Amino acid sequence: MAAAIHPFDWQRILFSDDAPPLFLLEVALRCLITYVMVIGALRVTGRRGVRQLSIFELSIILALGSAAGDTMLYHDTPLLHAALVFVIVTVLYRFFNWLTEKLPRFSDWLEGAPVLLVENGRICLAAFRSQNLTQKELFGELRQMQVEHLGQVRRAYIEATGDISAYFYANEDMRPGMPIWPERLEQGRRRVEEPGPYACATCGHVLELPRGGVARCPECHEDQWIRACATKRVA
């Protein structure tokens, strides 16, 4: 049989019938360990996973969500324990924010610094592959900026927020580049059918290839090519 619940039992509301007051110290330790685990998990999953929110904002939501929900719903979750969770998580939040302001290297490690992804119409593969980012995601962001091919892009960065920032060539300085329309990306071939400029389907490096030519990209050593595009950008 379930035990009877006595409304407004302050011993149960503030503490717990099953845990002594000293258990509050364990709650504090659990908060510290869990908060650090949450920060670590968010750091590992990459900045695109927390887009629109900073790591600290999301950590507050995750860390406090369960404590608040359990306290509102379950009769055996003491208010005092939940209050301690809120206090400790808030203090940790302010402490980590203070660390990021005082220690730039810690801030760059935790939240990330801007990373150059595209330079002079080519993907910076080493930086790109370190970001838990796919080519499809990068090209989707660039298409929303009315980019048709990488030859229009002088530099593109992924910011600490996960957003993509891009700087463009003036039309007179633009060069042929790798097209980023999905239907064009599916046209990658190892052997080209017509002579002309072709872009590496992996990094965007452009080479002049003869009819029936095959080649390996000098930048990434891949051998799939897409006919380069030279369309002017219309903002």
ZAMARGU-4260 file (C-alpha; in steps of 0.2 Angstrom, whole numbers, plus 5000, padded with zeros to 4 digits):
<rodrens>
0) 5000/5000/5000 | 5006/5017/4996 | 5010/5028/5011 | 4998/5042/5015 | 5004/5059/5010
5) 5000/5073/5023 | 4998/5090/5015 | 5009/5104/5021 | 5021/5092/5030 | 5036/5105/5031
10) 5048/5091/5036 | 5044/5082/5019 | 5043/5099/5009 | 5059/5106/5015 | 5070/5091/5019
15) 5066/5073/5016 | 5059/5058/5026 | 5073/5047/5019 | 5088/5058/5019 | 5096/5068/5034
20) 5100/5087/5032 | 5118/5082/5029 | 5112/5076/5012 | 5112/5094/5006 | 5131/5093/5005
25) 5129/5078/4993 | 5117/5088/4983 | 5130/5102/4981 | 5143/5090/4975 | 5131/5082/4963
30) 5127/5100/4956 | 5145/5104/4953 | 5149/5087/4945 | 5133/5088/4934 | 5136/5106/4929
35) 5154/5102/4923 | 5148/5087/4914 | 5134/5097/4905 | 5147/5110/4900 | 5159/5096/4894
40) 5145/5088/4883 | 5140/5104/4875 | 5158/5108/4871 | 5161/5091/4863 | 5145/5092/4852
45) 5151/5107/4844 | 5145/5125/4842 | 5132/5121/4829 | 5123/5111/4841 | 5120/5126/4853
50) 5116/5139/4839 | 5106/5154/4845 | 5111/5151/4863 | 5127/5152/4871 | 5134/5137/4880
55) 5131/5146/4897 | 5113/5150/4893 | 5110/5132/4887 | 5119/5125/4902 | 5107/5135/4914
60) 5092/5128/4905 | 5098/5110/4906 | 5104/5111/4924 | 5089/5119/4931 | 5076/5112/4920
65) 5075/5095/4929 | 5077/5103/4947 | 5063/5114/4944 | 5052/5101/4935 | 5054/5088/4948
70) 5051/5100/4963 | 5034/5105/4955 | 5028/5088/4951 | 5035/5076/4964 | 5030/5076/4982
75) 5046/5068/4988 | 5058/5081/4980 | 5062/5093/4995 | 5061/5112/4991 | 5077/5115/5000
80) 5086/5103/4989 | 5080/5111/4974 | 5084/5129/4981 | 5102/5123/4984 | 5103/5117/4966
85) 5097/5134/4960 | 5110/5143/4971 | 5124/5132/4966 | 5121/5132/4947 | 5119/5151/4947
90) 5135/5153/4956 | 5144/5141/4944 | 5136/5151/4930 | 5143/5168/4936 | 5160/5160/4940
95) 5162/5152/4923 | 5157/5169/4915 | 5170/5178/4926 | 5183/5165/4920 | 5179/5168/4902
100) 5181/5187/4904 | 5198/5186/4913 | 5205/5171/4904 | 5204/5173/4885 | 5211/5156/4881
105) 5199/5148/4892 | 5185/5157/4884 | 5191/5152/4866 | 5192/5134/4872 | 5175/5134/4880
110) 5164/5144/4868 | 5176/5144/4853 | 5184/5157/4843 | 5179/5162/4825 | 5186/5149/4813
115) 5191/5152/4795 | 5181/5140/4784 | 5183/5147/4766 | 5197/5157/4760 | 5199/5164/4742
120) 5185/5152/4736 | 5192/5136/4743 | 5187/5127/4759 | 5200/5126/4772 | 5198/5108/4775
125) 5208/5106/4791 | 5198/5119/4800 | 5182/5114/4792 | 5184/5096/4798 | 5187/5101/4816
130) 5170/5109/4818 | 5158/5095/4817 | 5151/5103/4802 | 5146/5095/4786 | 5148/5102/4768
135) 5129/5101/4766 | 5127/5112/4782 | 5140/5125/4776 | 5133/5126/4758 | 5115/5128/4765
140) 5121/5143/4775 | 5130/5151/4760 | 5114/5148/4749 | 5104/5158/4761 | 5116/5173/4758
145) 5113/5171/4739 | 5129/5162/4736 | 5129/5152/4720 | 5147/5146/4720 | 5163/5147/4731
150) 5172/5158/4718 | 5160/5172/4725 | 5167/5170/4743 | 5183/5179/4749 | 5182/5173/4767
155) 5169/5164/4777 | 5170/5161/4796 | 5160/5150/4809 | 5157/5161/4824 | 5157/5156/4842
160) 5138/5156/4841 | 5138/5144/4827 | 5132/5157/4814 | 5142/5158/4797 | 5149/5175/4792
165) 5155/5178/4774 | 5164/5192/4765 | 5162/5192/4746 | 5173/5197/4731 | 5167/5212/4720
170) 5160/5206/4704 | 5175/5212/4694 | 5187/5202/4706 | 5176/5186/4706 | 5184/5170/4700
175) 5176/5153/4694 | 5172/5142/4709 | 5164/5126/4715 | 5144/5127/4713 | 5135/5124/4729
180) 5117/5120/4722 | 5112/5103/4727 | 5108/5097/4709 | 5126/5103/4703 | 5134/5094/4718
185) 5127/5078/4712 | 5136/5080/4695 | 5154/5076/4702 | 5164/5065/4690 | 5181/5058/4690
190) 5183/5060/4671 | 5177/5076/4663 | 5168/5076/4647 | 5172/5094/4641 | 5188/5105/4643
195) 5187/5120/4655 | 5188/5125/4673 | 5183/5112/4685 | 5182/5113/4704 | 5187/5099/4716
200) 5171/5092/4724 | 5179/5091/4741 | 5188/5108/4744 | 5184/5118/4729 | 5201/5120/4721
205) 5199/5125/4703 | 5210/5117/4689 | 5209/5118/4670 | 5206/5101/4663 | 5206/5094/4645
210) 5192/5084/4638 | 5192/5067/4645 | 5205/5072/4658 | 5207/5065/4675 | 5217/5073/4690
215) 5220/5073/4708 | 5217/5089/4718 | 5234/5096/4723 | 5226/5102/4739 | 5216/5088/4746
220) 5221/5074/4734 | 5203/5069/4729 | 5198/5065/4711 | 5180/5070/4709 | 5177/5086/4699
225) 5162/5098/4696 | 5161/5110/4681 | 5166/5127/4689 | 5154/5141/4689 | 5158/5159/4685
230) 5141/5168/4688 | 5141/5185/4696 | 5133/5187/4713 | 5117/5196/4715 | 5114/5201/4733
</rodrens>
